[in-house]
């Protein structure tokens, strides 16, 4: 059995039944440029603390799964040149080769569940990519992990570059609850609404915690998607977002970008087309999700 490396703070909180919120580390290692990325990681941890919970940023360092990072560990994650992006399928190889990895949504869910953490905050999940002629369907491992790992994922919906109707349909097929937090709309990451609806709605942390406890009582093993719209003051309108995404997709097709290169290409294109505003929205929604996750985790622990 692989041992998890926990900070003293996280270990004490879990042992005492106090609220803990998992945070993914890809946003730190690969989501923002240096040196801004370290400040982003610190800001997300502080947002969880402000919400009354203990942050547990999850990563792999020297082949050892980290549940919570020390300040030195977070600095290393943000600045080391050899930190790779690690999904569920990569974990075994990375541990065996003693590598360093920043966890995606899927890998963070696996390690959070193993540690006994029920609530996880991220920016947006992966999903079903728009179809590319001559290329097989590209579906994120995040969806498969949501179908089999009992962690509540607080997010601003799926990333706006994805095929959102197909992503919602896949989540329904997999039996994953999609719950709007104070909204009936499925957010589109940078925009508060995508034109799509969620299956259920809750309006406060206590109700969301009660839903999670009810799922526990039924023995359900799947995750739960808790959709929190990006803050109104930072979000963009659907029309503006649709224009950015259409232009980014056209650039990708014109340049023949395919496979694993599509997502980083599109995200970089969105940042350029938005004049850098997409990163502003990304940070604002990630901090908002961290605060909401902390409130849910606190209510879950109290119940």
JOSUL-V533148 format. One record per pair of residues at least 12 apart in sequence whose C-alpha atoms are under 10 Angstrom apart, sorted by the first residue. I is the first residue (numbers start at 1). J is the second residue. Records with the same first field share a line. If there is no record, write none. Layout:
I=J ; J
This chain:
2=64 ; 65 ; 95
3=64 ; 65 ; 66 ; 114 ; 115
4=60 ; 64 ; 65 ; 66 ; 67 ; 111 ; 114 ; 115
5=58 ; 59 ; 60 ; 61 ; 64 ; 65 ; 66 ; 67 ; 68 ; 69 ; 115
6=56 ; 58 ; 65 ; 66 ; 67 ; 68 ; 69 ; 70 ; 115
7=56 ; 66 ; 67 ; 68 ; 69 ; 70
8=68 ; 69 ; 70
9=54 ; 55 ; 56 ; 68 ; 69 ; 70
10=54 ; 55 ; 56 ; 57 ; 67 ; 68 ; 69 ; 115 ; 117
11=56 ; 67 ; 68 ; 115
12=54
13=53 ; 54
14=54 ; 115 ; 116 ; 117
15=116
16=301
17=298 ; 300 ; 301 ; 302
18=52 ; 53 ; 54 ; 297 ; 298 ; 300 ; 301 ; 302
19=48 ; 51 ; 52 ; 53 ; 54 ; 55 ; 117 ; 118 ; 119 ; 293 ; 294 ; 295 ; 296 ; 297 ; 298 ; 299 ; 300 ; 301 ; 302
20=48 ; 49 ; 52 ; 53 ; 54 ; 55 ; 56 ; 68 ; 112 ; 116 ; 117 ; 118 ; 119 ; 120 ; 293 ; 294 ; 296 ; 297 ; 298 ; 301
21=45 ; 48 ; 49 ; 52 ; 53 ; 54 ; 55 ; 56 ; 57 ; 68 ; 112 ; 117 ; 118 ; 119 ; 120 ; 121 ; 152 ; 153 ; 290 ; 291 ; 293 ; 294 ; 295 ; 296 ; 297 ; 298
22=45 ; 48 ; 54 ; 55 ; 56 ; 57 ; 58 ; 67 ; 68 ; 108 ; 109 ; 111 ; 112 ; 113 ; 115 ; 117 ; 118 ; 119 ; 120 ; 121 ; 122 ; 151 ; 152 ; 153 ; 290 ; 293 ; 294
23=41 ; 44 ; 45 ; 48 ; 55 ; 56 ; 57 ; 58 ; 59 ; 67 ; 68 ; 103 ; 104 ; 105 ; 108 ; 109 ; 112 ; 119 ; 120 ; 121 ; 122 ; 123 ; 153 ; 286 ; 290 ; 293
24=41 ; 56 ; 57 ; 58 ; 59 ; 102 ; 103 ; 104 ; 105 ; 106 ; 107 ; 108 ; 109 ; 112 ; 120 ; 121 ; 122 ; 123
25=41 ; 57 ; 58 ; 59 ; 60 ; 74 ; 77 ; 78 ; 85 ; 86 ; 101 ; 102 ; 103 ; 104 ; 105 ; 107 ; 108 ; 122
26=41 ; 58 ; 59 ; 77 ; 78 ; 83 ; 84 ; 85 ; 86 ; 87 ; 101 ; 102 ; 103 ; 104 ; 105 ; 108 ; 122
27=40 ; 41 ; 78 ; 85 ; 102 ; 103 ; 104 ; 122 ; 123 ; 282 ; 283 ; 286
28=40 ; 41 ; 42 ; 44 ; 57 ; 74 ; 75 ; 77 ; 78 ; 79 ; 102 ; 103
29=41 ; 59 ; 74 ; 75 ; 76 ; 77 ; 78 ; 79 ; 80 ; 81 ; 82 ; 83 ; 84 ; 85 ; 101 ; 102 ; 103
30=77 ; 78 ; 83 ; 84 ; 85 ; 102 ; 264
31=264 ; 267 ; 279 ; 282 ; 283
32=78 ; 279 ; 282 ; 283
33=78 ; 79
34=78 ; 79
35=75 ; 78 ; 79
36=78
37=74 ; 75 ; 77 ; 78 ; 79
38=71 ; 74 ; 75 ; 76 ; 77 ; 78 ; 79
39=74 ; 75 ; 78
40=78 ; 283 ; 286 ; 287
41=57 ; 74 ; 75 ; 77 ; 78 ; 283 ; 287
42=57 ; 71 ; 74 ; 75
43=283 ; 286 ; 287 ; 290
44=57 ; 121 ; 122 ; 283 ; 284 ; 286 ; 287 ; 288 ; 289 ; 290 ; 291
45=57 ; 68 ; 69 ; 287 ; 290 ; 291
46=287 ; 290 ; 291
47=286 ; 287 ; 288 ; 289 ; 290 ; 291 ; 292 ; 293 ; 294
48=121 ; 287 ; 288 ; 289 ; 290 ; 291 ; 292 ; 293 ; 294 ; 295 ; 297
49=290 ; 291 ; 294
50=290 ; 291 ; 294 ; 295
51=290 ; 291 ; 292 ; 293 ; 294 ; 295 ; 296 ; 297 ; 298
52=291 ; 293 ; 294 ; 295 ; 296 ; 297 ; 298 ; 299
53=290 ; 291 ; 293 ; 294 ; 295 ; 296 ; 297 ; 298 ; 301
54=68 ; 294 ; 297 ; 298
55=67 ; 68 ; 69 ; 120 ; 121 ; 290 ; 294
56=68 ; 69 ; 70 ; 112 ; 117 ; 120
57=69 ; 70 ; 73 ; 74 ; 102 ; 103 ; 108 ; 112 ; 120 ; 121
58=74 ; 101 ; 102 ; 103 ; 104 ; 107 ; 108 ; 109 ; 111 ; 112
59=73 ; 74 ; 77 ; 83 ; 85 ; 86 ; 100 ; 101 ; 102 ; 103 ; 104 ; 107 ; 108 ; 111
60=77 ; 83 ; 84 ; 86 ; 91 ; 94 ; 95 ; 98 ; 99 ; 100 ; 101 ; 102 ; 103 ; 111
61=73 ; 76 ; 77 ; 83 ; 94 ; 95 ; 98 ; 99 ; 100 ; 101 ; 102
62=94 ; 95 ; 96 ; 97 ; 98 ; 99 ; 100 ; 101
63=91 ; 92 ; 93 ; 94 ; 95 ; 96 ; 97 ; 98 ; 99 ; 100 ; 101
64=91 ; 94 ; 95 ; 96 ; 98 ; 99 ; 100 ; 101
65=91 ; 94 ; 95 ; 100 ; 101 ; 103 ; 108 ; 111
66=111 ; 112
67=108 ; 111 ; 112 ; 114 ; 115 ; 117
76=100
77=100 ; 101 ; 102
78=102
80=100
81=100
82=99 ; 100 ; 101
83=99 ; 100 ; 101 ; 102 ; 103
84=99 ; 100 ; 101 ; 102 ; 103
85=100 ; 101 ; 102 ; 103 ; 104 ; 107
86=100 ; 101 ; 102 ; 103 ; 104 ; 105 ; 106 ; 107 ; 108
87=101 ; 102 ; 103 ; 104 ; 105 ; 106 ; 107 ; 108 ; 109 ; 110 ; 140 ; 141 ; 142
88=103 ; 104 ; 105 ; 106 ; 107 ; 108 ; 109 ; 110 ; 111 ; 141 ; 142 ; 144 ; 145
89=106 ; 107 ; 141
90=103 ; 107
91=103 ; 107 ; 110 ; 111
104=122 ; 125 ; 126 ; 141 ; 142
105=120 ; 121 ; 122 ; 123 ; 124 ; 125 ; 126 ; 140 ; 141 ; 142 ; 143 ; 145 ; 146 ; 153
106=125 ; 126 ; 140 ; 141 ; 142 ; 143 ; 144 ; 145 ; 146 ; 149
107=141 ; 142 ; 145
108=120 ; 121 ; 122 ; 142 ; 145 ; 151
109=142 ; 145 ; 146 ; 148 ; 149 ; 150 ; 151 ; 152 ; 153 ; 223
110=145 ; 146 ; 148 ; 149 ; 150 ; 151
111=149
112=149 ; 150 ; 151
113=149 ; 150 ; 151 ; 152 ; 223
114=149 ; 150
116=150 ; 151
117=150 ; 151 ; 152 ; 297
118=149 ; 150 ; 151 ; 152 ; 153 ; 212 ; 223 ; 293 ; 296 ; 297 ; 300 ; 301
119=150 ; 151 ; 152 ; 153 ; 154 ; 209 ; 212 ; 223 ; 224 ; 226 ; 290 ; 293 ; 294 ; 295 ; 296 ; 297 ; 298 ; 300
120=151 ; 152 ; 153 ; 154 ; 155 ; 225 ; 226 ; 289 ; 290 ; 293 ; 294 ; 296 ; 297
121=152 ; 153 ; 154 ; 155 ; 156 ; 226 ; 286 ; 287 ; 288 ; 289 ; 290 ; 291 ; 292 ; 293 ; 294
122=153 ; 154 ; 155 ; 156 ; 157 ; 285 ; 286 ; 287 ; 288 ; 289 ; 290 ; 293
123=153 ; 154 ; 155 ; 156 ; 157 ; 158 ; 159 ; 189 ; 190 ; 228 ; 230 ; 281 ; 282 ; 283 ; 284 ; 285 ; 286 ; 287 ; 288 ; 289 ; 290
124=153 ; 154 ; 155 ; 156 ; 157 ; 158 ; 159 ; 160 ; 187 ; 188 ; 189 ; 190 ; 227 ; 228 ; 282 ; 285 ; 286 ; 289
125=140 ; 141 ; 142 ; 143 ; 146 ; 153 ; 154 ; 155 ; 156 ; 157 ; 158 ; 159 ; 160 ; 162 ; 167 ; 189 ; 225
126=139 ; 140 ; 141 ; 142 ; 143 ; 157 ; 158 ; 159 ; 160 ; 161 ; 162 ; 167 ; 263
127=139 ; 140 ; 141 ; 142 ; 143 ; 144 ; 157 ; 158 ; 159 ; 160 ; 161 ; 162 ; 163 ; 164 ; 165 ; 166 ; 167 ; 168 ; 170 ; 171
128=140 ; 141 ; 142 ; 143 ; 158 ; 159 ; 161 ; 162 ; 163 ; 164 ; 165 ; 166 ; 167 ; 168 ; 169 ; 170 ; 171
129=159 ; 161 ; 162 ; 163 ; 164 ; 166 ; 167 ; 259 ; 262 ; 263
130=161 ; 162 ; 163 ; 164 ; 166 ; 167 ; 249
131=162 ; 163
132=253 ; 256 ; 257 ; 258 ; 259
133=253 ; 258
134=258
135=258 ; 259
136=259
137=259
138=162 ; 258 ; 259 ; 260 ; 262
139=162 ; 166 ; 167 ; 170
140=167
143=167 ; 168 ; 170 ; 171 ; 174 ; 176 ; 223
144=170 ; 171 ; 174 ; 176 ; 222 ; 223
145=176 ; 222 ; 223
146=171 ; 174 ; 175 ; 176 ; 177 ; 221 ; 222 ; 223 ; 224 ; 225
147=171 ; 172 ; 173 ; 174 ; 175 ; 176 ; 177 ; 221 ; 222 ; 223 ; 224
148=174 ; 175 ; 176 ; 220 ; 221 ; 222 ; 223
149=220 ; 221 ; 222 ; 223 ; 224
150=212 ; 215 ; 216 ; 219 ; 220 ; 221 ; 222 ; 223 ; 224
151=212 ; 221 ; 222 ; 223 ; 224 ; 225
152=177 ; 208 ; 209 ; 212 ; 222 ; 223 ; 224 ; 225 ; 226 ; 293 ; 296 ; 297
153=178 ; 223 ; 224 ; 225 ; 226 ; 227 ; 289 ; 293
154=179 ; 180 ; 181 ; 224 ; 225 ; 226 ; 227 ; 228 ; 286 ; 288 ; 289 ; 290 ; 291 ; 292 ; 293 ; 294 ; 296
155=180 ; 181 ; 187 ; 189 ; 225 ; 226 ; 227 ; 228 ; 229 ; 230 ; 285 ; 286 ; 288 ; 289 ; 290 ; 292 ; 293
156=180 ; 181 ; 186 ; 187 ; 188 ; 189 ; 190 ; 191 ; 192 ; 193 ; 225 ; 226 ; 227 ; 228 ; 229 ; 230 ; 231 ; 282 ; 285 ; 286 ; 288 ; 289
157=178 ; 180 ; 185 ; 186 ; 187 ; 188 ; 189 ; 190 ; 191 ; 192 ; 193 ; 194 ; 198 ; 225 ; 226 ; 227 ; 228 ; 229 ; 230
158=186 ; 187 ; 188 ; 189 ; 190 ; 194 ; 225 ; 227
159=187 ; 188 ; 189 ; 190 ; 263 ; 267
160=187 ; 188 ; 189 ; 190 ; 191 ; 194 ; 238 ; 241 ; 242 ; 244 ; 245 ; 266 ; 267 ; 270
161=188 ; 189 ; 190 ; 241 ; 242 ; 244 ; 245 ; 246 ; 248 ; 249 ; 262 ; 263 ; 266 ; 267 ; 270
162=188 ; 245 ; 263 ; 266
164=186 ; 187 ; 188 ; 194 ; 195 ; 196
165=186 ; 194 ; 195 ; 196 ; 197
168=186 ; 196 ; 197 ; 198 ; 199
171=224 ; 225
172=199
174=222
175=222 ; 223 ; 224
176=221 ; 222 ; 223 ; 224 ; 225
177=198 ; 199 ; 200 ; 222 ; 223 ; 224 ; 225 ; 226
178=197 ; 198 ; 199 ; 200 ; 201 ; 223 ; 224 ; 225 ; 226 ; 227
179=197 ; 198 ; 199 ; 200 ; 201 ; 202 ; 208 ; 211 ; 224 ; 225 ; 226 ; 227 ; 228
180=197 ; 198 ; 199 ; 200 ; 201 ; 202 ; 203 ; 208 ; 225 ; 226 ; 227 ; 228 ; 229
181=198 ; 200 ; 201 ; 202 ; 203 ; 204 ; 205 ; 207 ; 208 ; 225 ; 226 ; 227 ; 228 ; 229 ; 292
182=201 ; 202 ; 203 ; 204 ; 205 ; 227 ; 228 ; 229
183=197 ; 198 ; 200 ; 201 ; 202 ; 203 ; 227 ; 228 ; 229
184=196 ; 197 ; 198 ; 199 ; 200 ; 201 ; 202 ; 227
185=197 ; 198 ; 199 ; 200 ; 201 ; 227 ; 228 ; 229
186=198 ; 199 ; 226 ; 227 ; 228 ; 229
187=227 ; 228 ; 229 ; 230
188=227 ; 229 ; 230 ; 235 ; 236 ; 237 ; 238 ; 241 ; 242
189=227 ; 228 ; 229 ; 230 ; 235 ; 236 ; 241 ; 278 ; 281 ; 282 ; 285 ; 286
190=229 ; 230 ; 231 ; 234 ; 235 ; 236 ; 237 ; 238 ; 240 ; 241 ; 277 ; 278 ; 279 ; 280 ; 281 ; 282 ; 284 ; 285
191=229 ; 230 ; 231 ; 232 ; 234 ; 235 ; 236 ; 237 ; 238 ; 239 ; 240 ; 241 ; 242 ; 281
192=228 ; 229 ; 230 ; 231 ; 232 ; 234 ; 235 ; 236 ; 237 ; 238
193=229 ; 230 ; 235 ; 236 ; 237 ; 238
194=237 ; 238 ; 239 ; 241 ; 242
195=238
198=225 ; 226 ; 227
200=226
201=226 ; 227
202=226 ; 227
204=292 ; 295 ; 296 ; 299
205=292 ; 293 ; 294 ; 295 ; 296 ; 297 ; 298 ; 299 ; 300
206=295 ; 296 ; 297 ; 298 ; 299 ; 300 ; 302 ; 303
207=296 ; 299 ; 300
208=226 ; 295 ; 296 ; 297 ; 299 ; 300
209=295 ; 296 ; 297 ; 298 ; 299 ; 300 ; 301 ; 302 ; 303
210=296 ; 299 ; 300 ; 303
211=224 ; 300
212=224 ; 296 ; 300
213=300 ; 301 ; 303
226=289 ; 292 ; 293
227=289
228=285 ; 286 ; 288 ; 289 ; 292 ; 293
229=285 ; 288 ; 289
230=281 ; 282 ; 283 ; 284 ; 285 ; 286 ; 287 ; 288 ; 289
231=281 ; 284 ; 285 ; 286 ; 287 ; 288 ; 289
232=281 ; 284 ; 285
233=281 ; 284
234=277 ; 278 ; 280 ; 281 ; 282 ; 283 ; 284 ; 285
235=277 ; 278 ; 280 ; 281 ; 282 ; 284 ; 285
236=277 ; 278 ; 281
240=274
241=270 ; 274 ; 278
243=270 ; 273
244=266 ; 269 ; 270 ; 271 ; 272 ; 273 ; 274 ; 278
245=266 ; 267 ; 269 ; 270 ; 273
246=270
247=266 ; 269 ; 270 ; 273
248=265 ; 266 ; 267 ; 268 ; 269 ; 270 ; 271 ; 272 ; 273
249=262 ; 265 ; 266 ; 269 ; 270
250=266
251=265 ; 266 ; 269
252=265 ; 266 ; 269
267=279
